[in-house]
Protein backbone atom coordinates (compact mmCIF):
# COMPACT_ATOMS: atom_id res chain seq x y z
CA UNK A 1 0.00 0.00 0.00
CA UNK A 2 1.35 3.43 -0.94
CA UNK A 3 1.53 6.19 1.62
CA UNK A 4 -0.64 9.19 0.78
CA UNK A 5 2.31 11.55 0.41
CA UNK A 6 3.96 9.22 -2.12
CA UNK A 7 0.93 8.71 -4.34
CA UNK A 8 1.31 10.26 -7.79
CA UNK A 9 -2.00 10.45 -9.68
CA UNK A 10 -2.10 9.00 -13.19
CA UNK A 11 -3.37 11.36 -15.89
CA UNK A 12 -4.31 10.23 -19.40
CA UNK A 13 -3.67 12.92 -22.04
CA UNK A 14 -5.35 12.50 -25.43
CA UNK A 15 -4.52 14.59 -28.50
CA UNK A 16 -3.79 13.80 -32.14
CA UNK A 17 -0.96 16.40 -32.15
CA UNK A 18 2.19 14.76 -30.77
CA UNK A 19 3.81 18.13 -29.93
CA UNK A 20 0.82 19.09 -27.74
CA UNK A 21 0.97 15.66 -26.07
CA UNK A 22 4.65 16.23 -25.32
CA UNK A 23 3.92 19.66 -23.81
CA UNK A 24 1.10 18.30 -21.63
CA UNK A 25 3.22 15.35 -20.52
CA UNK A 26 6.17 17.58 -19.56
CA UNK A 27 3.98 20.13 -17.74
CA UNK A 28 2.19 17.45 -15.73
CA UNK A 29 5.30 15.40 -14.98
CA UNK A 30 7.01 18.57 -13.68
CA UNK A 31 4.11 18.86 -11.22
CA UNK A 32 4.59 15.28 -10.04
CA UNK A 33 1.98 13.41 -12.07
CA UNK A 34 2.41 10.12 -13.87
CA UNK A 35 1.23 10.56 -17.46
CA UNK A 36 -0.06 8.21 -20.15
CA UNK A 37 -0.62 9.58 -23.64
CA UNK A 38 -2.85 8.51 -26.51
CA UNK A 39 -3.14 10.01 -29.97
CA UNK A 40 -6.65 8.77 -30.78
CA UNK A 41 -9.99 8.11 -29.14
CA UNK A 42 -9.90 4.31 -29.52
CA UNK A 43 -6.35 4.11 -28.12
CA UNK A 44 -7.37 6.33 -25.21
CA UNK A 45 -10.38 4.14 -24.44
CA UNK A 46 -8.16 1.03 -24.31
CA UNK A 47 -5.76 2.69 -21.86
CA UNK A 48 -8.65 4.12 -19.83
CA UNK A 49 -10.27 0.72 -19.41
CA UNK A 50 -7.00 -1.03 -18.56
CA UNK A 51 -5.34 1.45 -16.17
CA UNK A 52 -6.26 3.12 -12.86
CA UNK A 53 -6.64 6.60 -14.37
CA UNK A 54 -7.23 9.48 -11.93
CA UNK A 55 -8.02 12.19 -14.54
CA UNK A 56 -8.21 12.64 -18.31
CA UNK A 57 -7.24 15.58 -20.52
CA UNK A 58 -8.91 15.45 -23.95
CA UNK A 59 -8.57 17.44 -27.14
CA UNK A 60 -11.85 18.04 -28.94
CA UNK A 61 -10.97 17.80 -32.64
CA UNK A 62 -9.50 14.40 -33.40
CA UNK A 63 -10.01 12.07 -36.35
CA UNK A 64 -12.53 9.28 -35.88
CA UNK A 65 -13.95 10.27 -32.48
CA UNK A 66 -14.05 13.78 -31.10
CA UNK A 67 -13.20 14.48 -27.47
CA UNK A 68 -16.83 14.64 -26.36
CA UNK A 69 -17.56 11.22 -27.87
CA UNK A 70 -14.52 9.77 -26.11
CA UNK A 71 -15.51 11.44 -22.81
CA UNK A 72 -19.06 10.05 -23.01
CA UNK A 73 -17.71 6.53 -23.53
CA UNK A 74 -15.26 7.00 -20.65
CA UNK A 75 -18.12 8.15 -18.44
CA UNK A 76 -19.97 4.94 -19.27
CA UNK A 77 -16.89 2.82 -18.36
CA UNK A 78 -15.77 4.68 -15.20
CA UNK A 79 -18.27 7.43 -14.33
CA UNK A 80 -16.31 9.08 -11.51
CA UNK A 81 -13.06 9.85 -13.36
CA UNK A 82 -12.88 13.61 -14.08
CA UNK A 83 -12.32 14.79 -17.62
CA UNK A 84 -10.82 18.11 -18.75
CA UNK A 85 -11.32 19.51 -22.25
CA UNK A 86 -8.06 21.06 -23.55
CA UNK A 87 -8.90 22.50 -26.95
CA UNK A 88 -8.42 25.39 -29.31
CA UNK A 89 -11.81 24.82 -30.95
CA UNK A 90 -14.21 27.72 -30.64
CA UNK A 91 -17.41 26.11 -31.90
CA UNK A 92 -18.05 23.43 -29.29
CA UNK A 93 -21.67 23.32 -28.20
CA UNK A 94 -22.69 23.62 -24.57
CA UNK A 95 -24.32 20.20 -24.85
CA UNK A 96 -20.99 18.63 -25.84
CA UNK A 97 -19.11 20.27 -22.97
CA UNK A 98 -21.46 18.90 -20.27
CA UNK A 99 -19.49 15.66 -20.03
CA UNK A 100 -16.33 17.55 -18.97
CA UNK A 101 -15.56 18.84 -15.49
CA UNK A 102 -13.26 21.59 -16.75
CA UNK A 103 -11.97 23.45 -19.79
CA UNK A 104 -8.63 25.00 -20.81
CA UNK A 105 -7.86 26.66 -24.12
CA UNK A 106 -4.88 25.75 -26.28
CA UNK A 107 -2.08 26.53 -26.54
CA UNK A 108 -1.61 28.95 -23.66
CA UNK A 109 -3.55 27.06 -20.99
CA UNK A 110 -0.81 24.80 -19.58
CA UNK A 111 -0.75 26.61 -16.22
CA UNK A 112 -4.54 26.43 -16.01
CA UNK A 113 -4.41 22.79 -17.09
CA UNK A 114 -2.04 21.82 -14.26
CA UNK A 115 -4.02 23.74 -11.65
CA UNK A 116 -7.33 22.18 -12.78
CA UNK A 117 -5.81 18.69 -12.81
CA UNK A 118 -4.47 19.37 -9.32
CA UNK A 119 -8.00 20.22 -8.14
CA UNK A 120 -9.51 17.21 -9.94
CA UNK A 121 -7.04 14.73 -8.42
CA UNK A 122 -7.04 16.10 -4.86
CA UNK A 123 -9.28 13.27 -3.71
CA UNK A 124 -7.03 10.62 -5.29
CA UNK A 125 -4.01 12.08 -3.45
CA UNK A 126 -5.83 12.10 -0.11
CA UNK A 127 -7.28 8.57 -0.34
N, C-alpha and C positions, 0 to 999 in steps of 0.2 A: 504494500500500500504506500502510495506517495504522500509525503507530508504536504500540507496545503501550500506552504511557502515555496515548494519546489515544483508545483504543478505548472506546466506551461500549456495553455489552451492551444488546441489544434484548429487552425483556420483554413478553410478551403477557398482558394481564389480562382475564379473562372473568367477567362477572357480569351478571345481569339487572337489578340495581339500579344505576341510573346514579349515585346519590350514593356508593355504595361504590366504583364504578369511578373516580370523581373523586378520592376519598380515596387509593386505591391509586396512581393516576397521580401525584398530587402528592407522596406519600411517596417513591415510587421516583425521580421526577425530581429531587427535592431531594438524593437520594443519587447523582445522576449518571447514572442509567439513561435510555435512550430507551424510550418506552412506547407500545405499541399497545393499544387496547381493543376489546372485542367484547361485545355484550350477549346473544349466543346461541351455542349450540354450533355450528350450521352456519356462522355468520359467522366464528367463531373458527377453524374448520377451514380455511376459505378463506384467511384471513390466515396461518395456520400453514404451509400448503402453499406460499404465494407468497413468504414473507419469511424472511430468515435469523434466525429466532428463537433466542435463547440460553437462555430459560427461560419457563415458563408458570405463571401463577397462576390457579387455577380455583375458582369457587364450586361447591358440590355441587348444590343445589336450583335448577334452571332449567327452564323449560318446554321440552318437546320432547326434549331430551337432558340427562341429568344430567352432572355433572362427571366422574364415573368413566367414563361412556360416551365422552365427548369425549376424555378422557385415553387411553383404550384405542385409539381411532382415531388419535390423534396419535402414539402409540407405534408403531403400524403404519407411519405415514408417515415419521417421523424418530425412530427408537428411542432415540437418545442425548440428546435434549433433556429436561432435568429439568422435572418438573411438581410444583407445590406446591398442596395443597388449602387453600383459605382459606374456611372455612365456619362457620356457626353451628349447623349440624345436629348433633344428638346421636346419632341412630340410624343412623350409617353403619357398615356391616358391615366387618369386618377384610378380607374378600375384596375389597371395593370399594376399600379404601385401598391395596392392594398396588401399584397402578399409579403411585402418587405417591411422590416422594422426600422429601416433607416435609409438615407440617401446621401451620396456625395457626388459632386460633379467632377468629371475628368477635365483636364489632367492635373489641376491644381489642388485637388482635395485630399492629398495624402495625409496631411496633418489631421484633417477632419476624419478621415477613414480610420486612422489609428485610435483616435479618441473615441469614436463610436464603437469600434470593435472592443476597446477596453471596457466600455459601459456594458456592452452586450455579453461579455464573457466574465463579468464580475462574479456572477453566481457560480460558474464553473471553477473559478479560482478559490472560492470560499468553501466549496463542498468538501 
